[in-house]
Amino acid sequence: MKDFEKVKILLTGSTGFVGSFFKKELSSSNVISTSKSGGKGVLPVDLTNNEELVSLFESVKPEVLIHIAGNKDVNFCEKFPKDARQINVTATQYLVELCKQYGTKFVYLSTDYVFDGKKGNYSEIDIPLPSSEYGKMKLESEKMIQSSGIEHIIIRSGALYGQNGKFYQWAVNSLKEGIEIEALIDSFFTPTLLDDLYEITVKLLVLNFNGIIHIVGKDKVSRYQMISKIADSLAILNPKLKPMTISESGMFFLPDLSLCPDKLNKELKIYTHTLEEGLKFLVSSF
Ligand SMILES: NC(=O)c1ccc[n+]([C@@H]2O[C@H](COP(=O)([O-])OP(=O)(O)OC[C@H]3O[C@@H](n4cnc5c(N)ncnc54)[C@H](OP(=O)(O)O)[C@@H]3O)[C@@H](O)[C@H]2O)c1
């Protein structure tokens, strides 16, 4: 790929947790940032409106699309699948067609929820079998991109954490205020530092990578272990943590959604941070 900073990029989801981080990091690049409602330096574009997309592509003619916008609210997707499909599937369909037309490379942010969450440590060759509407929609989008013939990078990640993440901030505040936290001990995932996701996405683009890849942190943990590690990173010695099981919670949680980053590590020699390193980094950047 030519000089990355010169590549014309179209970014979606730029007001969200993940997209706003990408927008900030891409500030010295040739990027057009968009979201539904827009904002400072963010163009308002409704991705479910094909006419808006057609004129956007006509004026921007992006070389790379980084499509981060989506509805990741698992409960909302379960209750209102028709509504959620609009942004999670229909928008992808419109974008795929336009990428085909304009020769744009499609970078798609997918999720660990494409798997059934039973065995964990899923690699790129494991067969996805989503057990939620959200996972089904994300998988449908992945398949549309893969079968379209366009240049693409499908990134599966999970449990992203960073300075402005709701879960991280909630855990930090609760721990600092000494509030008791009930945390699951039997639901596992691979938390991923947002900085790692961004930096590796750029590396993959520079390397002209094409295909599907798992980008996750080095450690598989339960929610209980994650919060304990956050407490450690803040030097909180006796956090008020109450262990809980999925069945005691009475809520929908999957036992193990962890992803395996072996392809990233072994084939591309690219590595993410451990959870301890990531949390230490966040504390030091406050
Ligand atoms: N967060 C994670 O841990 C994680 C892990 C793996 C994958 N992902 C994927 O990353 C994506 C974003 O996650 P997030 O945590 O950043 O979500 P988020 O904070 O809820 O942000 C969602 C973004 O999507 C935009 N959007 C929603 N509907 C739109 C529409 N019709 N037209 C244009 N833009 C629209 C929103 O724009 P407005 O603010 O203007 O409404 C917002 O910028 C999701 O697709 C999710 O599947 C997230």
The ligand as a Gaussian input file, in Angstrom:
#p B3LYP/6-31G(d) Opt

LIG

0 1
 N      -17.417000      -2.624000      21.682000
 C      -16.917000      -3.857000      21.561000
 O      -16.416000      -4.474000      22.522000
 C      -16.935000      -4.526000      20.214000
 C      -16.311000      -5.776000      20.045000
 C      -16.329000      -6.378000      18.782000
 C      -16.971000      -5.750000      17.732000
 N      -17.577000      -4.555000      17.930000
 C      -18.278000      -3.928000      16.797000
 O      -17.891000      -2.558000      16.731000
 C      -18.985000      -1.780000      16.287000
 C      -19.094000      -0.509000      17.116000
 O      -19.083000      -0.777000      18.478000
 P      -19.109000       0.438000      19.532000
 O      -18.843000      -0.166000      20.843000
 O      -18.244000       1.548000      19.057000
 O      -20.646000       0.892000      19.412000
 P      -21.318000       2.272000      19.817000
 O      -20.496000       3.009000      20.820000
 O      -22.732000       1.942000      20.155000
 O      -21.292000       3.141000      18.456000
 C      -22.144000       2.851000      17.388000
 C      -21.839000       3.796000      16.231000
 O      -22.630000       3.389000      15.111000
 C      -23.274000       4.546000      14.565000
 N      -24.538000       4.187000      13.928000
 C      -25.556000       3.464000      14.453000
 N      -26.586000       3.409000      13.557000
 C      -26.194000       4.101000      12.461000
 C      -26.803000       4.428000      11.213000
 N      -28.036000       4.017000      10.897000
 N      -26.098000       5.176000      10.342000
 C      -24.848000       5.601000      10.617000
 N      -24.218000       5.338000      11.777000
 C      -24.884000       4.596000      12.697000
 C      -23.499000       5.456000      15.757000
 O      -23.716000       6.783000      15.303000
 P      -24.539000       7.859000      16.219000
 O      -23.741000       7.992000      17.507000
 O      -24.514000       9.094000      15.407000
 O      -25.898000       7.275000      16.430000
 C      -22.176000       5.271000      16.513000
 O      -21.185000       6.096000      15.963000
 C      -20.217000      -2.683000      16.290000
 O      -20.510000      -2.957000      14.956000
 C      -19.784000      -3.944000      16.999000
 O      -20.340000      -5.056000      16.380000
 C      -17.563000      -3.923000      19.135000

